[in-house]
Amino acid sequence: MMADTILLVALIICLLLFLIYIALKPIKFSKRQILLILTFFSVAIVSLFFFTGFKKLNADISRIIRNSSPKQPDEVYSLLFKKPLDSCMTAINFKDQVIPKSDCCIWMEVKLCPTELARIIKLKNYQASVYNKLDSLNLLKPFSDKPIWWTPQVLGDTIIKLNIRFNDDNQQTLFFGRDSSHVYLCDQAL
């Protein structure tokens, strides 16, 4: 559980804030009170290290750093759909979900080979819908936070929408035209 690491970080932050406060207002506390509080924080931090273990803390911190670092479009595509067929995917535009649950979606615009699109369609049990270009404005209303470049309405006279809902908060939607080479993706995690 990452709660141990979060508690440890919170304790360290509280200790640092307390030390800054002491440095700015040294007359408020006696030396005995300062030593007592520093001893409390030290014992709390050492006991958390003892109970959680350094390896677990290191793994949690590494995971936080890895998840918060920017990802490349190819990496995100592979996480969503596994590795694409030989040179069959070219990312045109990409916006990652930096903070899960805070940022709603992963947005992608990609060029795919028809065989690659057929492969990713087979990976999941998508619900398919077909719309004409005139319906695209109503179709795109739920995607209000989309980037400026995310414009499935340019796909042609017929727009195919594939959608899968994993649970109440998570769904994945693909839009493509009849030629099936230009795809817009929204992977939503609310």
The 8 nearest C-alpha neighbors of each residue, nearest first, counted from 0:
[[1, 2, 3, 4, 59, 55, 51, 5],
 [0, 2, 4, 3, 5, 59, 56, 55],
 [3, 1, 5, 4, 0, 6, 7, 59],
 [4, 2, 6, 1, 5, 7, 51, 0],
 [3, 5, 7, 1, 6, 2, 56, 8],
 [4, 6, 2, 8, 7, 3, 9, 1],
 [7, 5, 9, 3, 4, 8, 2, 10],
 [6, 8, 4, 10, 9, 5, 3, 11],
 [7, 9, 11, 5, 10, 6, 12, 4],
 [10, 8, 6, 12, 7, 11, 5, 13],
 [11, 9, 13, 7, 8, 12, 14, 6],
 [10, 12, 14, 8, 13, 9, 15, 7],
 [11, 13, 15, 9, 14, 10, 16, 8],
 [14, 12, 10, 16, 11, 15, 17, 9],
 [13, 15, 11, 17, 12, 16, 10, 18],
 [16, 14, 18, 12, 17, 13, 11, 19],
 [15, 17, 13, 19, 14, 18, 12, 20],
 [16, 18, 20, 14, 15, 19, 13, 21],
 [19, 17, 21, 15, 20, 16, 22, 14],
 [20, 18, 22, 16, 17, 21, 15, 23],
 [19, 21, 17, 23, 18, 22, 24, 16],
 [20, 22, 18, 25, 24, 19, 23, 17],
 [23, 21, 19, 20, 24, 25, 18, 17],
 [22, 24, 20, 21, 25, 19, 18, 26],
 [25, 23, 21, 26, 22, 20, 27, 28],
 [26, 24, 21, 27, 22, 23, 28, 20],
 [25, 27, 24, 28, 29, 21, 23, 22],
 [28, 26, 25, 24, 29, 21, 20, 23],
 [29, 27, 26, 32, 25, 33, 30, 21],
 [28, 30, 32, 31, 33, 27, 26, 25],
 [29, 31, 33, 32, 34, 28, 35, 25],
 [30, 32, 34, 29, 33, 35, 28, 36],
 [33, 31, 35, 29, 34, 30, 28, 36],
 [32, 34, 30, 36, 35, 31, 37, 29],
 [35, 33, 37, 31, 32, 36, 38, 30],
 [34, 36, 32, 38, 33, 37, 31, 39],
 [35, 37, 39, 33, 38, 34, 32, 40],
 [38, 36, 34, 40, 39, 35, 41, 33],
 [39, 37, 41, 35, 36, 40, 34, 42],
 [38, 40, 36, 42, 37, 41, 43, 35],
 [41, 39, 43, 37, 38, 42, 44, 36],
 [42, 40, 38, 44, 43, 39, 37, 45],
 [41, 43, 45, 39, 40, 44, 46, 38],
 [42, 44, 40, 46, 41, 45, 39, 47],
 [45, 43, 47, 41, 46, 42, 40, 48],
 [46, 44, 48, 42, 47, 43, 41, 49],
 [47, 45, 49, 43, 48, 44, 42, 50],
 [46, 48, 44, 50, 49, 45, 51, 43],
 [47, 49, 45, 52, 46, 51, 50, 44],
 [48, 50, 46, 47, 52, 51, 45, 53],
 [51, 49, 47, 48, 52, 46, 3, 45],
 [52, 50, 48, 49, 47, 55, 3, 53],
 [53, 51, 48, 49, 54, 55, 50, 56],
 [52, 54, 56, 55, 57, 48, 51, 49],
 [55, 53, 57, 56, 52, 58, 51, 59],
 [56, 54, 58, 57, 53, 52, 59, 51],
 [57, 55, 59, 53, 58, 54, 4, 60],
 [56, 58, 54, 60, 55, 59, 53, 61],
 [57, 59, 55, 61, 56, 60, 54, 62],
 [60, 58, 62, 56, 61, 57, 55, 63],
 [59, 61, 63, 57, 62, 58, 56, 64],
 [62, 60, 58, 64, 59, 63, 65, 57],
 [61, 63, 65, 59, 60, 64, 66, 58],
 [64, 62, 60, 66, 61, 65, 67, 59],
 [63, 65, 61, 67, 62, 66, 68, 60],
 [64, 66, 62, 68, 63, 67, 61, 69],
 [67, 65, 63, 64, 68, 62, 69, 97],
 [68, 66, 64, 65, 63, 69, 97, 98],
 [67, 69, 65, 66, 64, 70, 97, 63],
 [70, 68, 67, 71, 97, 95, 66, 65],
 [69, 71, 68, 74, 72, 75, 95, 73],
 [70, 72, 74, 73, 75, 69, 93, 95],
 [73, 71, 75, 74, 76, 93, 90, 70],
 [74, 72, 76, 71, 75, 77, 90, 88],
 [73, 75, 77, 71, 72, 76, 78, 70],
 [76, 74, 78, 72, 77, 73, 79, 71],
 [75, 77, 73, 79, 78, 74, 80, 72],
 [78, 76, 81, 82, 74, 80, 75, 79],
 [77, 79, 75, 76, 81, 80, 74, 82],
 [78, 80, 76, 77, 81, 75, 186, 74],
 [81, 79, 77, 78, 76, 119, 82, 122],
 [82, 80, 77, 78, 79, 83, 76, 119],
 [81, 83, 77, 80, 84, 76, 78, 73],
 [84, 82, 81, 87, 85, 88, 115, 77],
 [83, 85, 87, 115, 86, 82, 88, 114],
 [86, 84, 87, 83, 88, 82, 115, 112],
 [87, 85, 88, 84, 83, 89, 112, 111],
 [86, 88, 112, 111, 85, 84, 115, 83],
 [89, 87, 111, 86, 110, 83, 90, 109],
 [88, 90, 110, 109, 91, 111, 87, 86],
 [89, 91, 109, 92, 108, 72, 110, 88],
 [90, 92, 109, 108, 89, 93, 110, 107],
 [93, 91, 108, 107, 90, 109, 94, 148],
 [92, 94, 107, 106, 72, 108, 95, 91],
 [95, 93, 106, 105, 107, 96, 92, 146],
 [96, 94, 105, 97, 106, 93, 104, 70],
 [95, 97, 105, 104, 102, 98, 99, 103],
 [96, 98, 95, 99, 102, 67, 69, 68],
 [97, 99, 101, 102, 96, 100, 67, 103],
 [100, 98, 101, 102, 96, 97, 188, 103],
 [99, 101, 189, 102, 103, 188, 98, 96],
 [102, 100, 99, 98, 103, 189, 97, 96],
 [103, 101, 96, 98, 100, 99, 104, 97],
 [104, 102, 189, 188, 187, 101, 100, 96],
 [105, 103, 187, 186, 96, 102, 188, 106],
 [104, 106, 95, 96, 186, 185, 94, 187],
 [105, 107, 185, 94, 93, 184, 104, 95],
 [108, 106, 93, 184, 92, 183, 109, 94],
 [107, 109, 183, 92, 91, 182, 90, 184],
 [110, 108, 90, 91, 182, 89, 181, 107],
 [109, 111, 181, 89, 180, 88, 182, 90],
 [112, 110, 180, 88, 87, 115, 113, 181],
 [111, 113, 87, 115, 114, 180, 116, 88],
 [114, 112, 116, 115, 179, 180, 117, 111],
 [115, 113, 117, 112, 116, 118, 111, 84],
 [116, 114, 118, 112, 117, 113, 111, 84],
 [115, 117, 113, 119, 118, 114, 120, 111],
 [116, 118, 114, 120, 115, 119, 113, 121],
 [119, 117, 115, 121, 116, 120, 114, 122],
 [118, 120, 122, 116, 121, 117, 80, 115],
 [121, 119, 117, 118, 122, 116, 123, 125],
 [120, 122, 118, 119, 123, 117, 124, 125],
 [123, 121, 119, 120, 118, 124, 80, 125],
 [124, 122, 121, 125, 120, 119, 163, 80],
 [123, 125, 163, 126, 122, 121, 120, 162],
 [126, 124, 163, 162, 161, 123, 127, 120],
 [125, 127, 162, 161, 163, 124, 128, 160],
 [128, 126, 161, 160, 125, 162, 129, 159],
 [129, 127, 160, 159, 161, 130, 126, 162],
 [128, 130, 159, 158, 160, 127, 157, 131],
 [131, 129, 158, 157, 134, 159, 132, 128],
 [130, 132, 157, 133, 156, 134, 158, 135],
 [131, 133, 156, 135, 134, 157, 152, 130],
 [132, 134, 131, 135, 136, 156, 130, 137],
 [135, 133, 132, 131, 137, 136, 138, 130],
 [134, 136, 138, 132, 137, 133, 152, 139],
 [135, 137, 139, 138, 134, 140, 133, 152],
 [138, 136, 140, 139, 135, 134, 141, 133],
 [137, 139, 135, 136, 140, 134, 141, 130],
 [138, 140, 136, 142, 137, 141, 135, 143],
 [139, 141, 142, 137, 138, 143, 136, 135],
 [142, 140, 139, 143, 138, 137, 144, 145],
 [143, 141, 140, 139, 144, 145, 185, 138],
 [142, 144, 145, 141, 140, 139, 146, 147],
 [145, 143, 142, 146, 103, 141, 104, 147],
 [144, 146, 143, 142, 149, 147, 106, 148],
 [145, 147, 149, 148, 144, 106, 94, 150],
 [148, 146, 149, 145, 150, 144, 92, 143],
 [147, 149, 146, 150, 92, 145, 108, 151],
 [150, 148, 146, 147, 145, 151, 108, 183],
 [149, 151, 152, 148, 153, 147, 183, 154],
 [152, 150, 153, 154, 183, 174, 149, 175],
 [151, 153, 150, 154, 135, 132, 155, 158],
 [154, 152, 151, 155, 150, 132, 156, 176],
 [155, 153, 176, 152, 151, 175, 158, 156],
 [154, 156, 157, 153, 176, 132, 158, 152],
 [155, 157, 132, 131, 158, 154, 176, 133],
 [158, 156, 131, 155, 130, 132, 176, 177],
 [159, 157, 176, 130, 129, 175, 131, 154],
 [158, 160, 129, 175, 174, 128, 176, 130],
 [161, 159, 174, 128, 173, 127, 129, 162],
 [162, 160, 127, 173, 126, 125, 172, 128],
 [163, 161, 172, 125, 126, 171, 160, 173],
 [162, 164, 125, 171, 170, 126, 165, 172],
 [163, 165, 170, 166, 169, 171, 162, 167],
 [164, 166, 169, 170, 163, 167, 168, 171],
 [167, 165, 169, 168, 164, 170, 163, 188],
 [168, 166, 169, 165, 164, 170, 189, 188],
 [167, 169, 189, 166, 188, 170, 187, 165],
 [170, 168, 188, 166, 165, 187, 167, 164],
 [169, 171, 164, 187, 165, 163, 186, 172],
 [170, 172, 186, 163, 162, 185, 187, 164],
 [171, 173, 162, 185, 161, 184, 186, 163],
 [174, 172, 184, 161, 183, 160, 162, 185],
 [175, 173, 160, 183, 182, 159, 151, 161],
 [176, 174, 182, 159, 179, 158, 181, 154],
 [175, 177, 158, 154, 179, 178, 159, 157],
 [176, 178, 179, 157, 175, 158, 159, 155],
 [177, 179, 176, 180, 181, 113, 175, 154],
 [180, 178, 177, 176, 175, 113, 181, 116],
 [179, 181, 111, 110, 178, 112, 113, 182],
 [180, 182, 110, 175, 179, 109, 111, 176],
 [183, 181, 175, 109, 174, 108, 110, 180],
 [184, 182, 108, 174, 173, 107, 151, 109],
 [185, 183, 173, 107, 106, 172, 108, 186],
 [184, 186, 106, 172, 105, 171, 187, 104],
 [187, 185, 171, 105, 104, 170, 172, 184],
 [186, 188, 104, 170, 169, 103, 171, 185],
 [189, 187, 169, 103, 168, 104, 100, 170],
 [188, 168, 100, 103, 187, 169, 101, 104]]
